Amino acid sequence: MSFQDLSLAERLTVARRGTAYFAQRLAELTDGQLYEPTALDGWSRAHLVAHVGYNAAALCRLMDWAASGVETPMYASAEQRGREIAEGATLNGAALRNLFTHTVARLDKKWRNLPDSAWSAQVRTAQGRLVPASETAWMRTREVWIHAVDLGNGGRFGDFPDVVLDSLLTDIVGMWQKKDLGAGLVLAVDGYAPIAVQPDSPVSEKIGGSLASLVRWAAGRGAVGVSAGGEIPEPPRWL
């Protein structure tokens, strides 16, 4: 089942579960640990927390756009977004936690108060795609679940709901196809029919494993629990 097959209420519930999962991982970190590096190039945990907090604020702006009809971009520019995260990463631990808590509460309030008719209003993502306001539920779901793992203190793809894993894999493979990447690559997910990334290309590499393990690998978060005919390759770039 795809995330988009769920009702809007169910989609928002999954996003909120992801937020709670991220919050749990964050609460288990000391303030000192917030400034330790992550596996994301050049980012500390503080960068991640700032990013997740400011992402909620950016989605609030899309909710305002949907409610008012007045265009309100997620970010003024890519440079502004990067600068915001960099500056946020310099906040002390209490301020970072406050940023996360307050932006999460603001976004949840926007979701709860948006009129039913506004959920279909078109808004623009940071990548320039026009999507209905309801897409913010998936945008937030993807952010909080994946970045909870990126905090590097116990989060696992195996903890994700299956509907999130299924939809992440669909998103990732779809992006590879859009970018014409992954020729010859086949994903052999346990219990699923094999997925040929570029169906017209001769098979040259088969990566197998559980759904959680393959999504982790495909998302660029490590080759844990996956197998290949030889050395496990790096996945094509997703984002």
N, C-alpha and C positions, 0 to 999 in steps of 0.2 A: 504494500500500500504506500502511496506517495503522501507526503506531507500535505499537498494541495487537495488530496481526497478527503481530508478531515474537515469538519465544520470549523468555522472561524473560532468559535469558543474553544474547541479542542486544540487548534493551532496555537492560540494564545496560552493555553494551559501548558503545552509543551515548551513554549518559550519561557514561561515563568518557572517551570521545573529546571530548565537550563540555567536560569539566573540564580536559582536557589543552589544549584550544584556548584556554580562558580563561587557564590558567596561562601559556601561551606569550605571550599579549598582555600579561599582567601583568608577566612577566619583562622585557619590552622597555621598560617604563616606568622612569624614574629615580624615586627617592624624592620628589624635588621635584614631579614631574609627577603624583604621586598626589593632590595637593591642588588640582589645577586643576579647573575646573568641567566638567561633562558637559552633554549636551543634556537630561538629566532635571532638571526644575525643582528647584532648590535642592540638588542633589546634586553633590558632587565625586566624583572617581574613588575617593577613600578611602571615601566612603559606599557606593559600589558594591561595593568589596572587602569591607567589613564586612558588608554585606547578604548577599553570596554566602557568606561564611564562616559567619555566624550562621544562614543558611538550612540549611546542611549540619548544623549542630548541632541545629536544630529537627527535621529529618528523622530524626536519630538518636533523638530522643525518640519519634517515631512507630514506629521500629524496636523500641525498648524496649517500647512498648505492645503491638505485635504479638507479641513474644516472650513477654511475661509475662502478658498479659491485663489488666494494671493500666493504667487510662487515664492517659496522659501527654500532655497537650496540646502542640502545637508551641510555643505562646507563652502566657504567663499572661494576656495581654491585648494588644489592638492598641497601647495606650499603652506597654506594656513593650517590645514589638517595636520601636516607633519610637525609644524612648529608647536601646535597645541599639545600634541602628544609629548614632544620633547620637553616642553616646559612643565607639563603635568608630572612627568617622571621625576622632577626635582622636588616635588612636594614632600613634606614629611609624612610619616605613616598614617597619622590620624587624619590629615587632610586628604590623602589618597582614599582612605576608607570612606570618608565623608563624601567625597566626589562620587564614588561608586554608589553608595546608598541613596544619595539624593537624586542622582540622575535616573536611577532605576525607578524610584518612586514617582518621579515626574513622568516618565514614559508610561508607567502602568496607569497613572491617572489619565493621561491623554487617550490611551487605549479604551479605558472604561467610559470615558465621556464622549468619544467620537460618535456622532449620529450614525445610525445604520446606513443611511443613504451615502455617507461620505466614504465608506470603506471601498467603494468602487471608483472613487476619484483618482485620476492619474497624477502621479508624482514622479520625480526623476531621481534615480539613484546616483551615487557619486561616480559611477562608471558611465552615466549618461543614458541609462535605459529608462524608458517610460513604463511604469508598472502601477497597478492599483495599490491604494494605500494598504490593503490587506497583505501585500507582499512584505510589509515591515515585520510581520510575525516570523516569516522564514529568515529574513535578513538578521533579525536578532537571535533567533534560534541557532543559526550557524555560528554566529560570533561567540555566544556564551558557552556553548558546549565545547567547541574546539579550543577556545582559549583557556577553558578550565584545565584541559590537558596540558596546554602550553605552560601553565604555571609550574609544572614539573614537581608536584608534591602529592602524587597519588591519583590524579585524574586518569581515567582510562576510557578508550573508545568503547570497550566492552560494557561500560555503564550507560551508554547512550540508548535511548529507545530505538527499537528496530526501524521505526518510521523515519527517524532522523538519519540513521545510517543509510537506509535505502535511498533517501532523497539526496544525501550528500554524494553518494556514488553516482547517481543520475546526473547531478550538477557537474561533478568533476569530469565524468566521461563526456558529457555534452560540451563542456568547455574545451576539452582536448579536440573533440571533433570540429568545433567551430574554428579552432586555431590550426587544424590539419596536423595535429600531433598524434603520436602513438601508433603509427603505421606498423602493422604486424603484431601488435600487442593484444593478447587475450587474457581476460580476467576470469579465473575459474573459482567462483565463490561457492563454498560448500553449500549444497542444497539448492543451488540456482543453475539455470542454463548458462553456459559460457557466454561471456560478453566480449565480442570483438570490437575493439575501439574504432577501427577503420575497417568495416566489413569487406570492402573490396580489395584489401591488401592481403598478400600471403602471410600466413602465421609464422612469426619468427621468434616470439617470446610468449610464454604462458606463465602467469603469476597466479599461484593458488593459495587459498587460506580461508579462514572464516570471514564473514561479512565485516566484522569489526576490524580484523587485522588488515584486510585489503583496503578498507576505507582509510585506516591510519596510514598505510603505505602510500596510497594514491594522493592523500592530502599532504604528503611530504613530511610526515611525522615519524618516520622510521620503519624499518622492515622487521618488525617483531611478529612472529607467527605466520609469516608467509614463506612460500617455497617457489623455486624456479628450477629450470633445467641445469643451471650453473650458478654463477654469481648473481645475486639479486640486483637488478639495475636500479638506478634512481628513476623515479616516475617523471613523466613529462611535467613541465610547469603548469600549474593550475591557474593561479591568480597572478 
